[in-house]
């Protein structure tokens, strides 16, 4: 049994060096494995035959069995076309070709039974099917035709006779080479638990399903496997990251947090806010770097949760920083947090591009000494001139407005990476974070 991952596609029957080059450049297909994983984009039911007297020009696709009564050619040069008058005994339609006329006349014969498949249209009051698929009726039976796959192709491929039907033929040749079942890529327990089709069956039926149920099961198996390995890779990345970045351990909730909670909290926390703060507190005390998403609608109280998280950092002797995408939003956060902390001995500063001169110099100096405990700002906080005495907590608002590199730059503001809480009102799939 050869290895389909390394078997060059040019050795497949019907390919060769020239077509292999086209497949390499147009679809990035180099091996049999690449070809087998090039899936159809749609399917057409070829499980039934129509009679000519049943059809009209509004049907999407038809399949007929009959004979070509005669051929005629019309026009000259590029306008030349070949018309085959086709009958199944109940009527006559025209099969029309605009290219490859010499080849067609050599290979298609009159008074020979064919199965014809294509899209009907009406021209000059007659039903036409342009460039139909034609197969000798003895080579196809209704029980094996099932759903016909359609593959995306390019203009260059079509010039090399590699249209969808051509790719379909290559796929049949590739599957015919698989004399042994494809090796399973998922654990047997997982396959059994989720009632999955085997990989070998899924690959065969994704290309040539005999009925919609086979297609559904094949698609489900392949989608399951793709998402399974995506999640497995995310989990691996997450575990590697946890081992690599040992976070700060915030072991206590102290005077600053308790004073705010008992004296300054303007209203009772909601159940959701209490739950989230509890989860954040647990993360920050675990010894691993927190990297948590806080999602909620505008006005749901995300800023209050962020502030109470920052106060935990302050109680453990660390500074906190909140970054917003615009000066307006940063100023709003600054004013809101100042009001929340009214009367408390907590120094909060605002740093933006518009903050200049001595005020800026004072803020930068006091950040290095630790006198500024909470810094709120825009992209300005990412500048190399901005340093901290001991940055332990980073809040990023509307995190999708910042690049990955920008967000990660805040990590370098402390020897040990700070805890990170990103906030957004835009729904983001949690499993992909």
KAJOPE-V927672 format. One record per residue. N is the residue number from 1. RES is the residue in one letter. OMEGA is omega in degrees with one decimal (999 if undefined). Layout:
n:N res:RES omega:OMEGA
n:N res:RES omega:OMEGA
//
This chain:
n:1 res:X omega:-179.4
n:2 res:X omega:179.8
n:3 res:X omega:-176.1
n:4 res:X omega:-179.9
n:5 res:X omega:-176.9
n:6 res:X omega:-178.8
n:7 res:X omega:-176.7
n:8 res:X omega:-176.0
n:9 res:X omega:-178.0
n:10 res:X omega:-179.9
n:11 res:X omega:178.1
n:12 res:X omega:178.9
n:13 res:X omega:-179.9
n:14 res:X omega:-179.1
n:15 res:X omega:-177.1
n:16 res:X omega:-174.7
n:17 res:X omega:-175.7
n:18 res:X omega:179.2
n:19 res:X omega:177.6
n:20 res:X omega:178.5
n:21 res:X omega:178.3
n:22 res:X omega:180.0
n:23 res:X omega:177.2
n:24 res:X omega:-171.9
n:25 res:X omega:-173.7
n:26 res:X omega:-174.8
n:27 res:X omega:-179.7
n:28 res:X omega:178.2
n:29 res:X omega:-177.8
n:30 res:X omega:-176.1
n:31 res:X omega:175.8
n:32 res:X omega:177.2
n:33 res:X omega:178.4
n:34 res:X omega:-178.5
n:35 res:X omega:-178.3
n:36 res:X omega:179.2
n:37 res:X omega:172.3
n:38 res:X omega:-167.7
n:39 res:X omega:175.6
n:40 res:X omega:177.0
n:41 res:X omega:174.9
n:42 res:X omega:-179.2
n:43 res:X omega:177.4
n:44 res:X omega:-177.3
n:45 res:X omega:176.8
n:46 res:X omega:-174.9
n:47 res:X omega:-179.8
n:48 res:X omega:176.8
n:49 res:X omega:173.6
n:50 res:X omega:169.2
n:51 res:X omega:-176.5
n:52 res:X omega:-178.1
n:53 res:X omega:179.8
n:54 res:X omega:-165.2
n:55 res:X omega:172.7
n:56 res:X omega:-175.7
n:57 res:X omega:-178.3
n:58 res:X omega:-178.6
n:59 res:X omega:-177.2
n:60 res:X omega:178.3
n:61 res:X omega:177.3
n:62 res:X omega:176.4
n:63 res:X omega:-174.4
n:64 res:X omega:172.6
n:65 res:X omega:-179.3
n:66 res:X omega:-175.7
n:67 res:X omega:171.7
n:68 res:X omega:-178.7
n:69 res:X omega:-178.8
n:70 res:X omega:176.6
n:71 res:X omega:171.9
n:72 res:X omega:173.4
n:73 res:X omega:-179.3
n:74 res:X omega:175.0
n:75 res:X omega:-179.7
n:76 res:X omega:176.8
n:77 res:X omega:-178.8
n:78 res:X omega:179.7
n:79 res:X omega:-176.5
n:80 res:X omega:178.4
n:81 res:X omega:178.7
n:82 res:X omega:179.4
n:83 res:X omega:174.6
n:84 res:X omega:179.9
n:85 res:X omega:-169.7
n:86 res:X omega:-177.7
n:87 res:X omega:173.2
n:88 res:X omega:-179.8
n:89 res:X omega:179.1
n:90 res:X omega:-178.5
n:91 res:X omega:-178.3
n:92 res:X omega:171.5
n:93 res:X omega:179.2
n:94 res:X omega:170.9
n:95 res:X omega:-171.0
n:96 res:X omega:175.2
n:97 res:X omega:179.8
n:98 res:X omega:-179.0
n:99 res:X omega:175.0
n:100 res:X omega:-173.8
n:101 res:X omega:-179.8
n:102 res:X omega:179.7
n:103 res:X omega:-177.2
n:104 res:X omega:-179.8
n:105 res:X omega:178.4
n:106 res:X omega:-171.4
n:107 res:X omega:-179.3
n:108 res:X omega:-173.7
n:109 res:X omega:173.6
n:110 res:X omega:179.1
n:111 res:X omega:174.8
n:112 res:X omega:-175.0
n:113 res:X omega:178.9
n:114 res:X omega:165.8
n:115 res:X omega:-175.3
n:116 res:X omega:-179.3
n:117 res:X omega:178.3
n:118 res:X omega:-177.5
n:119 res:X omega:-178.4
n:120 res:X omega:171.9
n:121 res:X omega:179.0
n:122 res:X omega:177.8
n:123 res:X omega:-177.5
n:124 res:X omega:175.6
n:125 res:X omega:-179.2
n:126 res:X omega:176.2
n:127 res:X omega:178.3
n:128 res:X omega:168.8
n:129 res:X omega:-177.1
n:130 res:X omega:177.7
n:131 res:X omega:-178.9
n:132 res:X omega:167.3
n:133 res:X omega:-177.5
n:134 res:X omega:176.7
n:135 res:X omega:173.4
n:136 res:X omega:-172.7
n:137 res:X omega:180.0
n:138 res:X omega:-177.3
n:139 res:X omega:-178.0
n:140 res:X omega:172.7
n:141 res:X omega:-177.4
n:142 res:X omega:-176.6
n:143 res:X omega:-177.7
n:144 res:X omega:-177.1
n:145 res:X omega:176.6
n:146 res:X omega:-179.4
n:147 res:X omega:-179.6
n:148 res:X omega:-179.9
n:149 res:X omega:173.7
n:150 res:X omega:-174.8
n:151 res:X omega:173.7
n:152 res:X omega:177.6
n:153 res:X omega:179.8
n:154 res:X omega:179.3
n:155 res:X omega:179.6
n:156 res:X omega:177.8
n:157 res:X omega:-178.6
n:158 res:X omega:176.8
n:159 res:X omega:178.3
n:160 res:X omega:179.2
n:161 res:X omega:175.5
n:162 res:X omega:172.5
n:163 res:X omega:-177.7
n:164 res:X omega:-179.8
n:165 res:X omega:177.7
n:166 res:X omega:177.0
n:167 res:X omega:177.9
n:168 res:X omega:179.6
n:169 res:X omega:177.6
n:170 res:X omega:-179.4
n:171 res:X omega:177.3
n:172 res:X omega:178.6
n:173 res:X omega:-179.3
n:174 res:X omega:-179.8
n:175 res:X omega:178.7
n:176 res:X omega:179.3
n:177 res:X omega:-176.7
n:178 res:X omega:-178.3
n:179 res:X omega:175.4
n:180 res:X omega:179.9
n:181 res:X omega:175.2
n:182 res:X omega:-179.3
n:183 res:X omega:-179.9
n:184 res:X omega:-177.7
n:185 res:X omega:177.2
n:186 res:X omega:178.1
n:187 res:X omega:-179.3
n:188 res:X omega:-179.3
n:189 res:X omega:-180.0
n:190 res:X omega:178.9
n:191 res:X omega:-178.7
n:192 res:X omega:-176.7
n:193 res:X omega:-176.5
n:194 res:X omega:176.8
n:195 res:X omega:-176.2
n:196 res:X omega:170.7
n:197 res:X omega:177.8
n:198 res:X omega:179.9
n:199 res:X omega:-179.1
n:200 res:X omega:178.8
n:201 res:X omega:-177.9
n:202 res:X omega:180.0
n:203 res:X omega:-179.6
n:204 res:X omega:-174.8
n:205 res:X omega:176.2
n:206 res:X omega:178.2
n:207 res:X omega:-174.9
n:208 res:X omega:177.0
n:209 res:X omega:178.4
n:210 res:X omega:178.4
n:211 res:X omega:-177.5
n:212 res:X omega:-178.8
n:213 res:X omega:175.4
n:214 res:X omega:179.8
n:215 res:X omega:-178.8
n:216 res:X omega:-178.8
n:217 res:X omega:178.3
n:218 res:X omega:179.0
n:219 res:X omega:-179.8
n:220 res:X omega:-179.4
n:221 res:X omega:-175.8
n:222 res:X omega:176.0
n:223 res:X omega:178.5
n:224 res:X omega:-178.2
n:225 res:X omega:-179.3
n:226 res:X omega:-179.4
n:227 res:X omega:178.8
n:228 res:X omega:-178.4
n:229 res:X omega:173.3
n:230 res:X omega:-179.6
n:231 res:X omega:178.6
n:232 res:X omega:179.3
n:233 res:X omega:176.5
n:234 res:X omega:179.1
n:235 res:X omega:178.0
n:236 res:X omega:178.8
n:237 res:X omega:-179.3
n:238 res:X omega:-179.6
n:239 res:X omega:177.8
n:240 res:X omega:-178.8
n:241 res:X omega:178.4
n:242 res:X omega:178.4
n:243 res:X omega:-175.4
n:244 res:X omega:-175.6
n:245 res:X omega:174.9
n:246 res:X omega:-173.3
n:247 res:X omega:175.5
n:248 res:X omega:179.9
n:249 res:X omega:176.2
n:250 res:X omega:-169.1
n:251 res:X omega:-174.1
n:252 res:X omega:167.7
n:253 res:X omega:-168.7
n:254 res:X omega:-170.8
n:255 res:X omega:-175.8
n:256 res:X omega:-179.6
n:257 res:X omega:-176.9
n:258 res:X omega:177.4
n:259 res:X omega:178.4
n:260 res:X omega:-175.9
n:261 res:X omega:-174.9
n:262 res:X omega:-172.7
n:263 res:X omega:-171.6
n:264 res:X omega:-178.1
n:265 res:X omega:-170.8
n:266 res:X omega:-177.7
n:267 res:X omega:179.4
n:268 res:X omega:177.0
n:269 res:X omega:175.0
n:270 res:X omega:177.9
n:271 res:X omega:-179.8
n:272 res:X omega:179.0
n:273 res:X omega:178.4
n:274 res:X omega:-179.5
n:275 res:X omega:-178.5
n:276 res:X omega:179.6
n:277 res:X omega:177.7
n:278 res:X omega:179.0
n:279 res:X omega:178.8
n:280 res:X omega:178.1
n:281 res:X omega:179.2
n:282 res:X omega:179.0
n:283 res:X omega:-175.3
n:284 res:X omega:177.4
n:285 res:X omega:-173.7
n:286 res:X omega:-175.0
n:287 res:X omega:175.1
n:288 res:X omega:178.4
n:289 res:X omega:176.5
n:290 res:X omega:173.7
n:291 res:X omega:-167.2
n:292 res:X omega:174.5
n:293 res:X omega:175.5
n:294 res:X omega:-177.0
n:295 res:X omega:178.4
n:296 res:X omega:179.5
n:297 res:X omega:175.6
n:298 res:X omega:-179.6
n:299 res:X omega:-177.4
n:300 res:X omega:176.1
n:301 res:X omega:179.2
n:302 res:X omega:-177.7
n:303 res:X omega:178.9
n:304 res:X omega:176.8
n:305 res:X omega:179.6
n:306 res:X omega:180.0
n:307 res:X omega:-178.8
n:308 res:X omega:174.6
n:309 res:X omega:178.7
n:310 res:X omega:-179.7
n:311 res:X omega:175.0
n:312 res:X omega:177.0
n:313 res:X omega:179.5
n:314 res:X omega:179.1
n:315 res:X omega:179.9
n:316 res:X omega:173.4
n:317 res:X omega:-178.0
n:318 res:X omega:176.4
n:319 res:X omega:178.5
n:320 res:X omega:-178.4
n:321 res:X omega:175.2
n:322 res:X omega:-178.4
n:323 res:X omega:179.6
n:324 res:X omega:-173.5
n:325 res:X omega:-178.5
n:326 res:X omega:178.6
n:327 res:X omega:179.5
n:328 res:X omega:-179.0
n:329 res:X omega:178.5
n:330 res:X omega:179.3
n:331 res:X omega:177.6
n:332 res:X omega:177.6
n:333 res:X omega:-179.6
n:334 res:X omega:-179.1
n:335 res:X omega:-179.6
n:336 res:X omega:-177.6
n:337 res:X omega:175.8
n:338 res:X omega:179.2
n:339 res:X omega:179.0
n:340 res:X omega:-173.8
n:341 res:X omega:-176.8
n:342 res:X omega:178.1
n:343 res:X omega:179.4
n:344 res:X omega:-178.6
n:345 res:X omega:178.2
n:346 res:X omega:-177.3
n:347 res:X omega:179.5
n:348 res:X omega:178.6
n:349 res:X omega:179.9
n:350 res:X omega:-179.4
n:351 res:X omega:178.9
n:352 res:X omega:179.3
n:353 res:X omega:-178.2
n:354 res:X omega:177.7
n:355 res:X omega:-173.6
n:356 res:X omega:168.9
n:357 res:X omega:-173.3
n:358 res:X omega:179.0
n:359 res:X omega:179.6
n:360 res:X omega:-179.7
n:361 res:X omega:-179.3
n:362 res:X omega:179.7
n:363 res:X omega:-178.4
n:364 res:X omega:179.7
n:365 res:X omega:-175.9
n:366 res:X omega:172.3
n:367 res:X omega:-178.2
n:368 res:X omega:179.1
n:369 res:X omega:-178.8
n:370 res:X omega:179.8
n:371 res:X omega:173.7
n:372 res:X omega:-175.1
n:373 res:X omega:178.3
n:374 res:X omega:177.1
n:375 res:X omega:176.3
n:376 res:X omega:-177.8
n:377 res:X omega:178.1
n:378 res:X omega:176.7
n:379 res:X omega:-178.2
n:380 res:X omega:-178.4
n:381 res:X omega:-179.9
n:382 res:X omega:-175.7
n:383 res:X omega:-177.5
n:384 res:X omega:-179.0
n:385 res:X omega:-178.5
n:386 res:X omega:178.5
n:387 res:X omega:-178.1
n:388 res:X omega:173.0
n:389 res:X omega:180.0
n:390 res:X omega:-178.5
n:391 res:X omega:-177.3
n:392 res:X omega:-176.5
n:393 res:X omega:179.3
n:394 res:X omega:175.0
n:395 res:X omega:178.0
n:396 res:X omega:-178.9
n:397 res:X omega:-176.5
n:398 res:X omega:-169.7
n:399 res:X omega:-179.6
n:400 res:X omega:178.6
n:401 res:X omega:179.4
n:402 res:X omega:175.6
n:403 res:X omega:179.2
n:404 res:X omega:-179.1
n:405 res:X omega:178.7
n:406 res:X omega:-179.3
n:407 res:X omega:-177.2
n:408 res:X omega:-177.6
n:409 res:X omega:178.3
n:410 res:X omega:178.9
n:411 res:X omega:-175.3
n:412 res:X omega:-179.4
n:413 res:X omega:177.3
n:414 res:X omega:-179.0
n:415 res:X omega:175.1
n:416 res:X omega:-175.8
n:417 res:X omega:179.5
n:418 res:X omega:172.2
n:419 res:X omega:-175.3
n:420 res:X omega:173.8
n:421 res:X omega:179.0
n:422 res:X omega:-176.8
n:423 res:X omega:177.3
n:424 res:X omega:170.9
n:425 res:X omega:-178.9
n:426 res:X omega:-179.0
n:427 res:X omega:178.6
n:428 res:X omega:179.2
n:429 res:X omega:-175.2
n:430 res:X omega:-175.9
n:431 res:X omega:-178.3
n:432 res:X omega:179.8
n:433 res:X omega:999
//
